[in-house]
Amino acid sequence: MSKTNTSVTAPSVISDFKEITKMRLALSVVFSSVAGYLLGVESVEVKTLILLALGGYFMVGASNAFNQIIEKDLDALMSRTKNRPIPAGRMSVTTAFVIACVFTLLGIIILYTINKQTAMFGAISIFLYTCVYTPLKTKTPLAVFVGAIPGAIPFMLGWVAATDDFGIEPGTLFALQFFWQFPHFWAIGWFLYDDYKKGGFFMLPTGKQDKGTAVQTIMYTIWTIMVSIIPVFGFTGRLQLSIIATIVVFALGLWMLYYAIRLFRLMTEKAAKQLMLVSVSYISLVQIVYVVDKFLH
């Protein structure tokens, strides 16, 4: 274990705390949960919304802290991660472990106060991310498939928090975010390929930056688009989309598909990074359109 830096300041402690819990990622996950809640609820309860946001943040923060503990030696090998709190020696493994455990307990307890199913799915998310996805990243590209499961839970978690029910509606929200993660993470795996290689991570489906990976990226983008417009056909219970909203969602999907095809054509790290950035905007905008459409109709 590397020695921790004893010369610390309040700003550095806050910065390391934000980094060990990946605050920006956690907030994006909270955004998905809140969107799912707004889609499922009949009348907004501010208390439940706050509990969902806090519980969701704690669960994601715990997963990220556990992940960085497990991967501390590999993180030290990669340019992108070598300055994280643990490999850089600014935080001890013990401190990170305490944060992860406290966040796990707080997250489960808070989500349990909403309802049991919400707490259960939150706990499943932490387990899969920490105990299955993280160890698999150095062994097989199938790790992305496993990681897509906890990654897809937040959107549906909001609906479950609002309704205490798991049916076709949250299942559809789960499927949308599940399929979206493949082009998103493969784009990341592509432009960070050399760095991931230093840590021994297998992120691309073929293991290489090749046409096979690019084709699969296009296919999963198409499946994402198909799932995103299903609610307009009336098969998904209370989860519905108007014609206008469907056109907007479909157009956003074509926008993302354009960049997936562009990656196939150019096969460059720049094209992969552009796809990643577009994919982040895509999922947030689709969730916003879903919510706005619900409240307008």
N, C-alpha and C positions, 0 to 999 in steps of 0.2 A: 504494500500500500504506500502511495506517495505521501510525503509529509504535507500537511496543510499549511497554508500561508497564515502566520499569526498576525500579520499587519493588515487589519481589515478596517473598513470604514462603513458607515451606515449605507451610503449609496451602493457600495460594492456588494454588501450583504443582500440588499434588495434586488440588485441586478442578478446575483447568483441564484437567489430564490426564484426569480422569474424564469431564469434559464433552466433550472433543474426541473421545473414543472411545465416548461415550454408554454409560457403564458399566452402567447399569440395563438398557438395551435389550440390551447384549451378554450380560449374565447371564441374561436371559430366553431368549435364543437358545441359550446353553449348556445351560440347563434342558431345552429341546426336544431337543437333541442327545443329552444323557444319557438322556432318556426313550427315544429311538429305539434307543440302544445297549442299554439294559436289555431292550427288547422283542426284539432280535435275538440277543442273546448266550445261549449255553447255560450258561456259567459265567463269572461276572464276573471280569475281570482288572483289578485296581486300577490297574496301570501304564497300560493302554490307556485306562481311564476318565479318568485324570488328563491324559494326552496329548490326548485328545479335547476335554476341557474347556479346556485351555490353547490348543490350536490353534484351536478354535472362537472363543474370546474374541479371539485375535489377528486372526483373519480379519474378524470383525464390527467390531472396533476400527479396523482398517485401512480398511474400507469407509466407516465413519462419518467418519474423519479426511479421507479423500479427498473425501467429499461436502461437508464444511464448507469445504474449500479452494475447491472449484468454486463453491459457493454463497455465498461470503463477502460479496459485494456485495448479494445479494438478502437474506441473513440480516439485514443492517444495516437493511433497510427494515421488517422485521416485529417487532412487539412481543415475540413469543414467542422470537425467536432473536437479537435485536440485542445481547444481553448474552453471547453465546457468545464464547469466547476470542479468535478472530480478528477479528470485526467490532468487538469492544469494545477491541481493541488490546492485549490482555494476552498474546497469543501471535503470533509472526510466521508467515507462510505457510511459510517455510523450516523452522521448527521442526515445524510440523504435517506438512509433507511428509516430513521425516525419520522422524517417528513412524509415519506411514502406511506408508512403505517398509519400515522395520524390522519392523513388525507383519506386513506381507504376507509377507516372507521367513521370519520365524519361524513364522507360521501354516502356510505351505505345507510347510516342512521338518518341522515337528512332525507334521502330518497325514500326510505321506509316510512317516514312520516307522511309522505304523499300517498303511497300505496305499496303493497308488497311486491307487485309485479315490476314496478319501476326499480325498486331496490334490487330485485333478482337480476334484471337485465343489466343493471349497472355493475353488479358483481361479476356477472358472466363476461362483460366487456373487459374488466381488469384482468381476470384470469386468462382469457384468450390472448390478450395483448402481451401480458408479462410472461406467462408460462408456456405458451405455444408459439405465437408469432415471433417473439424476440429470439428464442433459441433456434428457430427454423431458418432465420435470415442468413445464417452462414452455411446452411446445408442444402437448401433447395429453393428454386424460384416459386414453388408452391406456397412459400411463406406469404407472398402477396395475397393469395387467395384467402389464407387464414386471417391475415391482418385486415382484409376487407370486411370481415364479419364484425369485429368490435368497432371498426371505423364506420359501419353503416347503422349501428345501433342508435346513436344520438337522435337522428331525425325521427325514427319511430318511437324512441323513448319519450319524446314530448307528447305524442298522441296517447301513449299508454298512461302517462302521468295525468293527462286530462280526462281520460275515460275509464281507467282501470280495466281496460279490455285490449286483448290482442286479436285482431281479425284481419280482414282483407285490406283495410285502410292502412294501418301501420306496416303491414306486410309489403304493400306497394311502396311506401316511403322508404322502407328498408332496401327493397330491390333497386330503387332508383339510385340511392347513395352507394349501394354495393357495386353495381356495374360501373358507376362513374369512377370509382377508385382505381380501376385497372389502368385506363389511359393516363390518369393523374400520376400514379406512382411509377408507371413505366416511363413516363416523360422525365420524372425526377431521376429514376435509375439510369436513364440514357445520358443526360447531361452531367451527371455526377459519376459516370461509369468508372473512370480511372480512380477516383477517390474511394468509391465503394470497394473497388478491387483491392485496395491497400488493406482494408479491414476484412476482406474475404466474404463480402456480402453478395448474395445471388438475388438480384432484383428483377432482371429482365427475363421474360418467359423462355427465350432460347439461350439465355446466358450471354448473348452478344448484341451489339448494336447493328442488327442486320434487318433485311427485308421481312423476315419472319416475325420479328418483334413489332415492326412497323405495321404489318398487316393485322396482327392481333390487336394492336392499339386502335386501328380503324374499326374493326369488328366490335370491340367492346364499346366504342363510342356510339356506334349505330344502335347497339342494344340499349344503351343508356337513353338515347333519344326515343326509342320505341316504348320503353317503360314510362318515360316522362309524360307521354301523351295518352296513356291508357285511361286515366280518369275521365276523359271527355266522352268515352263510350258507355259510361254508366254501369260498368262492371265492378266498381270499387266502393260500393256502399255510400257512405256520407262524404267520401273524398271525391270531389267532382271538379271539373274544369270547364269554363265557358269556351265557346269557339274562339273568341278573341284571345283569351289567355293561352289556349292551346297553340294558336298561330305564333304567339310571342315565344312560348316555350320551345316550339319546333324550330323557330328561327335561331334561338340561342343554341340549340343543338347543332344546327347546320354551321354556325359560327365555330363551334368547337371541332366539328368534323372537318372543316376546312383546314384547320391547323394540324389535325391528325394526318390528313392526306398530304399536307405540306411536309410533314416529317418523313413520310414515305418517299416523297419526291427528292427531298434535299439530303436526308440522312445526316443531319448535322446536330451538334450539341445546341447551337443557337435555336434551331427549329424546335428541338425538344423543350428547351426552356420556355419558348413562347407558348407552346402547347400547355405546359404546366401552369403558366400564369393565366392563360385563358380558361383553363379548367377550374381554377379557383374562383374566378369571376362567374363562370357559368353556374356552378352549383349554388352559390349565394343568390344570384339573380333569379334562378328557377324557384328557389324557396320563397323569395320575396314575391314573385308573381303568383305562386300558389296561394300565399297568405292574403295578398291584396285582392285577388279574384274572389276568394271566399267572402271577405267582408264587403265587397261591392255587390255581391249577389246573395 
